[in-house]
Amino acid sequence: MPAEFESAPLVRPERIGMLLAGSDSEGQQRIDVEAVALTGSTNVDLMQRLSSLQRPLLLVADRQSAGRGRAGRPWRAVPEDSLTFSLAWRLQRPMHALLGLPLAIGVALAEALEVFGVRPQLKWPNDVLRDGAKLAGILIETASDGGRGDATWAVIGIGINLVVPAGLADELQRPIGAASELQKAPRETVLAIIASALASVLEEFEQRGFGAFVKRWEAFHAYAGQAVKIVDHGRVVHEGTAVGVDMMGRFLMDTEQGQVAVLAGDLSLRLQDG
């Protein structure tokens, strides 16, 4: 293993845990925290450990050698230039009742970023933009809770760019955003604030579903009122004007045939001139 990965991780998990405990009104830490310098994928790691977890677990990695984005796309990250982590959380909801969860998580992340002076935008269903460029990605994987009622484990993977690596935008052929403001605070503080926001949203989602987040999501809507298209494996299936989202988290757009509601799948939302 290269020497650069033999050192301790960049963050101190006990410090994140202390900050999270301090944010709990009952003075108790609700989320366990671990940190590693290198792993394949924090999402994969947590999915493999779900049967042994007693509480939510935040796993932070400096580098992920097999990090993934939506539809299995690779996520590239340099340790000092990004934050990459996953949170395993048990929801007292069956899997079919988790529609809209990726959008609610987007709200949590966007609201947390605002604390640091970043003005993010949300692109349906699960991208966070800044000035139209991708700033962060969200990947959620789920598993039933071993037959214990209607509970479901959600593993929420997030990657945030702090700096745009030279040449990456040209390589990916799309603009890449960054939140350098997050480098002004200790990493532990940033992660604790984000994890606290995620916990708050997950608790509210469990009780009320995505309907409680529609207006909050639309406050960050990147393409509101703009001409957009929905693309399925290179084929345009809808064209029209972006409206917002409904109580289920479906994307609403006005077309010549009337308003349509698009359910997230392996679909791509793009500006019409993009």
C-alpha positions in Angstrom: 0.0 0.0 0.0 1.4 3.5 -0.9 2.8 5.4 2.1 0.3 8.2 1.6 -2.5 5.7 2.7 -0.6 4.3 5.8 -1.2 7.5 7.8 -4.2 8.2 10.0 -7.3 9.6 8.3 -7.7 13.3 7.9 -10.6 13.5 10.4 -10.9 12.5 14.0 -14.1 10.5 14.4 -14.2 11.1 18.2 -14.3 14.8 17.5 -17.2 14.5 15.1 -19.0 12.3 17.6 -18.5 14.9 20.4 -19.9 17.6 18.1 -22.9 15.4 17.2 -23.5 14.6 20.9 -23.5 18.3 21.7 -26.1 18.9 19.0 -28.5 16.4 20.6 -31.1 17.9 22.9 -30.8 14.9 25.2 -27.0 15.2 25.3 -26.5 11.7 23.8 -24.8 10.8 20.6 -27.2 9.3 18.1 -24.7 8.5 15.4 -21.6 6.3 15.7 -18.7 7.7 13.7 -15.7 5.9 12.0 -13.0 7.2 9.6 -10.6 5.5 7.3 -7.8 6.8 5.0 -8.7 4.4 2.2 -11.5 2.0 1.3 -13.2 0.7 -1.8 -16.6 2.3 -1.2 -18.1 3.5 2.0 -21.5 2.6 0.7 -20.4 -1.0 0.0 -18.7 -1.2 3.4 -21.9 -0.1 5.3 -24.2 -2.3 3.2 -22.1 -5.3 4.2 -22.3 -4.3 7.9 -26.1 -3.6 8.2 -26.9 -6.8 10.0 -24.5 -5.9 12.9 -25.4 -2.2 13.3 -27.3 -1.2 16.4 -27.3 2.6 15.7 -26.8 4.9 12.7 -23.2 4.9 11.5 -21.3 7.6 9.7 -18.3 6.3 7.8 -15.8 8.9 6.4 -13.1 8.0 3.9 -10.3 10.2 2.7 -10.2 8.3 -0.6 -12.5 5.7 -2.1 -10.9 3.5 -4.8 -14.2 2.3 -6.1 -16.5 5.2 -5.2 -19.6 5.3 -7.4 -22.2 7.9 -8.4 -25.6 7.4 -9.9 -26.1 4.6 -12.4 -22.7 3.1 -11.4 -20.7 6.0 -12.6 -17.2 6.3 -10.9 -16.7 9.1 -8.4 -13.2 10.6 -8.5 -11.8 12.4 -5.5 -8.5 13.6 -4.1 -8.5 13.4 -0.3 -7.7 17.1 0.5 -10.0 18.3 -2.4 -13.2 16.6 -1.4 -15.4 15.1 1.4 -16.6 11.6 0.8 -18.7 9.7 3.4 -21.7 7.5 3.9 -24.4 7.3 6.6 -26.3 4.2 7.4 -29.7 5.0 8.9 -32.6 2.8 9.9 -36.1 4.1 8.8 -39.3 2.8 10.2 -40.8 2.6 6.8 -41.0 -0.1 4.2 -38.9 0.2 1.1 -41.8 1.2 -1.1 -42.5 4.1 1.2 -39.1 5.7 0.5 -40.1 7.5 -2.7 -38.7 11.0 -2.6 -35.9 10.2 -0.1 -33.1 11.2 -2.4 -34.7 14.6 -2.9 -35.1 15.0 0.9 -31.5 14.2 1.4 -30.7 16.8 -1.2 -32.6 19.4 0.9 -30.6 18.4 4.0 -27.3 18.8 2.1 -28.2 22.1 0.5 -29.4 23.6 3.8 -26.2 22.4 5.5 -24.1 24.0 2.8 -25.9 27.3 3.3 -24.5 27.4 6.8 -21.0 27.9 5.2 -22.1 30.6 2.8 -22.6 28.3 -0.2 -25.7 28.9 -2.3 -26.4 25.5 -3.8 -29.0 24.4 -6.3 -30.8 21.0 -6.6 -31.1 19.1 -9.9 -33.7 16.4 -9.9 -33.3 13.7 -8.7 -30.1 13.8 -6.7 -27.4 16.2 -7.8 -26.3 19.3 -6.0 -25.1 22.1 -8.2 -23.4 25.5 -7.8 -23.9 28.0 -10.5 -25.1 25.2 -12.8 -22.0 23.0 -12.2 -22.1 19.8 -10.3 -20.9 20.3 -6.7 -22.0 17.1 -5.0 -23.5 13.8 -5.7 -25.8 11.6 -3.6 -26.1 7.8 -3.9 -28.7 6.0 -1.8 -28.9 2.2 -1.4 -31.5 0.4 0.6 -32.0 -3.0 2.3 -34.8 -4.5 4.3 -34.1 -4.8 8.1 -33.9 -8.5 8.3 -37.7 -9.1 8.6 -38.0 -6.9 11.7 -41.3 -5.2 10.8 -41.5 -2.6 8.0 -38.1 -1.0 8.7 -35.6 -0.3 6.0 -31.9 0.6 6.2 -30.8 3.4 3.9 -27.1 3.9 3.1 -26.6 7.4 2.0 -23.3 8.1 0.1 -22.3 11.7 -0.5 -19.3 13.2 -2.3 -18.6 17.0 -2.2 -16.0 18.8 -4.2 -13.9 21.3 -2.2 -11.5 22.0 -5.1 -11.9 21.2 -8.8 -8.8 19.1 -9.8 -7.0 20.5 -12.8 -8.3 19.0 -16.1 -11.2 17.2 -14.5 -13.9 19.3 -16.2 -12.3 18.7 -19.6 -12.0 15.0 -18.9 -15.7 14.7 -17.9 -16.8 17.3 -20.6 -19.0 19.1 -18.1 -18.6 21.9 -15.6 -17.6 20.9 -12.1 -18.4 23.1 -9.0 -16.6 23.4 -5.7 -17.2 24.7 -2.2 -13.9 26.1 -1.1 -15.7 27.8 1.8 -15.9 24.4 3.6 -12.1 24.4 3.9 -12.3 27.4 6.3 -13.7 25.3 9.1 -12.3 22.0 10.6 -13.4 19.0 8.6 -14.9 17.5 11.7 -17.1 20.6 12.1 -18.3 20.5 8.5 -19.1 16.7 8.7 -20.9 17.1 12.0 -23.1 19.9 10.7 -23.9 17.9 7.6 -24.6 14.7 9.6 -26.8 16.6 12.0 -28.8 18.1 9.0 -29.2 14.6 7.5 -30.4 13.2 10.9 -33.0 15.9 11.2 -34.3 15.4 7.7 -34.3 11.6 8.1 -36.4 11.8 11.3 -38.9 14.2 9.6 -39.1 12.0 6.5 -39.8 9.0 8.6 -42.7 10.7 10.2 -44.1 12.8 7.3 -42.7 11.5 4.0 -41.5 13.7 1.2 -44.6 15.8 1.2 -43.0 17.8 4.0 -40.1 18.8 1.8 -41.7 19.8 -1.5 -41.5 23.6 -0.8 -38.0 23.3 0.7 -36.8 21.3 -2.4 -38.3 23.8 -4.8 -36.5 26.7 -3.0 -33.3 25.2 -4.4 -34.7 24.1 -7.8 -31.9 24.6 -10.3 -34.1 24.5 -13.5 -37.4 26.1 -12.3 -39.2 27.7 -15.3 -36.5 26.6 -17.8 -36.8 24.5 -20.9 -35.7 21.0 -20.1 -35.8 17.5 -21.5 -35.8 14.0 -20.0 -33.4 11.6 -21.7 -33.6 7.8 -21.4 -30.5 6.1 -22.7 -29.8 8.8 -25.3 -33.5 9.1 -26.4 -35.5 12.2 -25.5 -38.8 11.1 -24.0 -40.2 14.4 -22.7 -39.5 18.1 -23.6 -41.1 21.1 -21.8 -40.8 23.6 -19.0 -39.6 22.6 -15.6 -42.3 23.2 -12.9 -41.1 21.5 -9.7 -41.8 18.2 -7.9 -44.9 16.5 -6.4 -45.6 14.9 -3.0 -44.0 11.7 -4.2 -40.8 13.4 -5.5 -41.7 13.0 -9.2 -40.4 15.7 -11.5 -43.2 17.9 -12.9 -42.9 19.5 -16.3 -45.3 21.3 -18.7 -45.3 19.8 -22.2 -47.3 20.5 -25.3 -49.4 17.4 -24.3 -50.0 18.8 -20.8 -48.2 18.4 -17.5 -46.3 15.1 -16.9 -44.9 13.6 -13.8 -41.6 11.8 -14.2 -40.5 9.1 -11.7 -36.8 8.7 -11.2 -35.2 5.8 -12.8 -32.1 5.6 -15.0 -33.2 8.9 -16.6 -31.3 12.1 -17.2 -32.7 15.6 -16.8 -31.0 18.2 -19.0 -31.5 21.7 -20.2 -32.8 21.7 -23.7 -29.8 23.5 -25.0 -27.5 21.3 -23.0 
